[in-house]
Amino acid sequence: MNQESNSFPSDSMDSNTPVMLVTGSARRIGAAIVRAAHKQGYRIIIHCHHSQDEAEYLANQLNETRSASAAVIVADLAVVNNNTTLDVFVKNIIGTFGRLDVLVHNASRFYPSPIGYINHEQWNELFLTNAKAPLFLSQALLPYLKRQQGCIVSLLDIHAQDTPFSNYAVYNMAKAAHRMMVQSLALELAPDIRVNGVAPGVNVLPESDSDQALDDVKQQDIIASIPMQRIGKPEEIAHSVMYLVQAHYVTGEIITIDGGRSLTLAGSGF
Ligand SMILES: NC(=O)c1ccc[n+]([C@@H]2O[C@H](COP(=O)([O-])OP(=O)(O)OC[C@H]3O[C@@H](n4cnc5c(N)ncnc54)[C@H](OP(=O)(O)O)[C@@H]3O)[C@@H](O)[C@H]2O)c1
C-alpha cells in the first residue's frame, strides 16, 4: 500500500493549459478519456496502481505528440485512508503541473459478491475504489479545482440506481453511494465547481483472465439485452466525459451511455 511516485517531463507547457487528472487511466476507458482530453489540448495526469508500464507507454505517446503534456502518478487509492498519505498524493498531483482543472473518478474494482459470501475485504475494496476514494480525493482537491472554476466527472454505472446487477450487491451499493456523491457535491459546490457523472452500460467487457471476468453465457445474455445489439466503445464514454467537461451550465447531471440497455432491465440482473 501507499506505493507512490510520479514522473513528468521537466520542460513545461504554457502554464495556462488546463490540466486533467483521470484516476485508473493506464488502460481501457480511462485511457480513452485521457486520449480524448489530450486531443482537445489538455495536459494530462495519468494515475495508475498496478499498470505503470501501460501508463508510462501512454504518457510517452502523448508527450511525443506534444512535449511535457502528460505525466504518470502511481498510487494505491488506499492512500485516502490516511491523512498523511492523502496529503502526499495531493502534493504529487498539484506538483506535477501546478494546477488542476478537471478531476475524473474512473478507477474501480468490479467483481461479484453473492449474498452469503460477502466479507469485509470485498466491502472495503469495492467501497474504497467506487465511493470513498472519489469523495476524499474530491474533498482534498477542492481548493485547487475552485481556483480554476473546474469540474469533477465520475464514472458511475447503470446498475447504481433501480436496476442492480445480480450477485454484485456490494459493487451496486458502492456505485449508488458514488452517484449520490455526484448529486450532493453538485449542490454543495455550485457555482464554483460543477460535478457530473457518466453511467456506462457495458462498454468494455472485463478481461477474460482477470478476477472480474464474466463467463460466455453472461456475456451473450448481456449483448442480447442491448437494443443497439453491441457493447459500447471506450471512446463513446470519453466523448460524454468531454461533453460534461465543456458543458458550463450542466451540473448534477448523470448521462447514461448504454445503447439502450437500461430500457430492457427489469430491476434484477440482466
Ligand atoms: N467497462 C465497462 O463496461 C463499465 C461498465 C459500467 C461502469 N464502468 C465504470 O467505468 C469506469 C472504467 O471502467 P473500466 O472497465 O475501464 O475500469 P477497470 O479496468 O475495471 O478499472 C480501471 C482502473 O482502476 C484502477 N484501480 C483499481 N483499484 C485501484 C486501487 N486500489 N488504487 C488505484 N487504482 C485502482 C486499476 O488501475 P491499475 O490497472 O493501474 O491497477 C484499473 O486499471 C469504472 O469506474 C467502471 O466502474 C465501466
The ligand as a MOL file (V3000), in Angstrom:
LIG
                    3D

  0  0  0     0  0            999 V3000
M  V30 BEGIN CTAB
M  V30 COUNTS 48 52 0 0 0
M  V30 BEGIN ATOM
M  V30 1 N -16.1930 -1.4510 -18.5070 0
M  V30 2 C -17.4850 -1.1650 -18.5650 0
M  V30 3 O -18.1730 -1.5300 -19.4980 0
M  V30 4 C -18.1280 -0.3670 -17.4690 0
M  V30 5 C -19.4980 -0.5110 -17.2050 0
M  V30 6 C -20.0780 0.2520 -16.2070 0
M  V30 7 C -19.3080 1.1330 -15.4660 0
M  V30 8 N -17.9820 1.2510 -15.7400 0 CHG=1
M  V30 9 C -17.1790 2.1700 -14.9230 0
M  V30 10 O -16.3200 2.9180 -15.7890 0
M  V30 11 C -15.0340 3.0670 -15.1710 0
M  V30 12 C -13.9490 2.4970 -16.0860 0
M  V30 13 O -14.2530 1.1450 -16.3890 0
M  V30 14 P -13.0950 0.1130 -16.7820 0
M  V30 15 O -13.7670 -1.1780 -17.0420 0
M  V30 16 O -12.2060 0.7150 -17.8110 0 CHG=-1
M  V30 17 O -12.3230 0.0520 -15.3640 0
M  V30 18 P -11.3200 -1.0920 -14.8540 0
M  V30 19 O -10.4750 -1.5030 -15.9810 0
M  V30 20 O -12.0960 -2.1520 -14.1340 0
M  V30 21 O -10.5060 -0.2930 -13.7350 0
M  V30 22 C -9.8180 0.9100 -14.0300 0
M  V30 23 C -8.5820 1.0000 -13.2000 0
M  V30 24 O -8.8950 1.1590 -11.8090 0
M  V30 25 C -7.6570 1.0460 -11.1610 0
M  V30 26 N -7.7700 0.6450 -9.7580 0
M  V30 27 C -8.4520 -0.3900 -9.2330 0
M  V30 28 N -8.2190 -0.4550 -7.9040 0
M  V30 29 C -7.3670 0.5560 -7.5960 0
M  V30 30 C -6.7480 0.9950 -6.4070 0
M  V30 31 N -6.9310 0.3940 -5.2140 0
M  V30 32 N -5.9150 2.0660 -6.4660 0
M  V30 33 C -5.6960 2.6960 -7.6440 0
M  V30 34 N -6.2490 2.3160 -8.8090 0
M  V30 35 C -7.0790 1.2580 -8.7820 0
M  V30 36 C -6.8480 -0.0110 -11.9210 0
M  V30 37 O -5.5570 0.5670 -12.1510 0
M  V30 38 P -4.2310 -0.3470 -12.3760 0
M  V30 39 O -4.5440 -1.2020 -13.5700 0
M  V30 40 O -3.1660 0.6500 -12.6090 0
M  V30 41 O -4.0350 -1.1450 -11.1240 0
M  V30 42 C -7.6660 -0.1960 -13.2080 0
M  V30 43 O -6.8740 -0.2480 -14.3760 0
M  V30 44 C -15.1160 2.3600 -13.8270 0
M  V30 45 O -15.4230 3.3050 -12.8220 0
M  V30 46 C -16.2630 1.3910 -14.0100 0
M  V30 47 O -16.9150 1.0570 -12.7960 0
M  V30 48 C -17.3750 0.5100 -16.7150 0
M  V30 END ATOM
M  V30 BEGIN BOND
M  V30 1 1 1 2
M  V30 2 2 2 3
M  V30 3 1 2 4
M  V30 4 1 4 5
M  V30 5 2 4 48
M  V30 6 2 5 6
M  V30 7 1 6 7
M  V30 8 2 7 8
M  V30 9 1 8 9
M  V30 10 1 8 48
M  V30 11 1 9 10
M  V30 12 1 9 46
M  V30 13 1 10 11
M  V30 14 1 11 12
M  V30 15 1 11 44
M  V30 16 1 12 13
M  V30 17 1 13 14
M  V30 18 2 14 15
M  V30 19 1 14 16
M  V30 20 1 14 17
M  V30 21 1 17 18
M  V30 22 2 18 19
M  V30 23 1 18 20
M  V30 24 1 18 21
M  V30 25 1 21 22
M  V30 26 1 22 23
M  V30 27 1 23 24
M  V30 28 1 23 42
M  V30 29 1 24 25
M  V30 30 1 25 26
M  V30 31 1 25 36
M  V30 32 1 26 27
M  V30 33 1 26 35
M  V30 34 2 27 28
M  V30 35 1 28 29
M  V30 36 1 29 30
M  V30 37 2 29 35
M  V30 38 1 30 31
M  V30 39 2 30 32
M  V30 40 1 32 33
M  V30 41 2 33 34
M  V30 42 1 34 35
M  V30 43 1 36 37
M  V30 44 1 36 42
M  V30 45 1 37 38
M  V30 46 2 38 39
M  V30 47 1 38 40
M  V30 48 1 38 41
M  V30 49 1 42 43
M  V30 50 1 44 45
M  V30 51 1 44 46
M  V30 52 1 46 47
M  V30 END BOND
M  V30 END CTAB
M  END
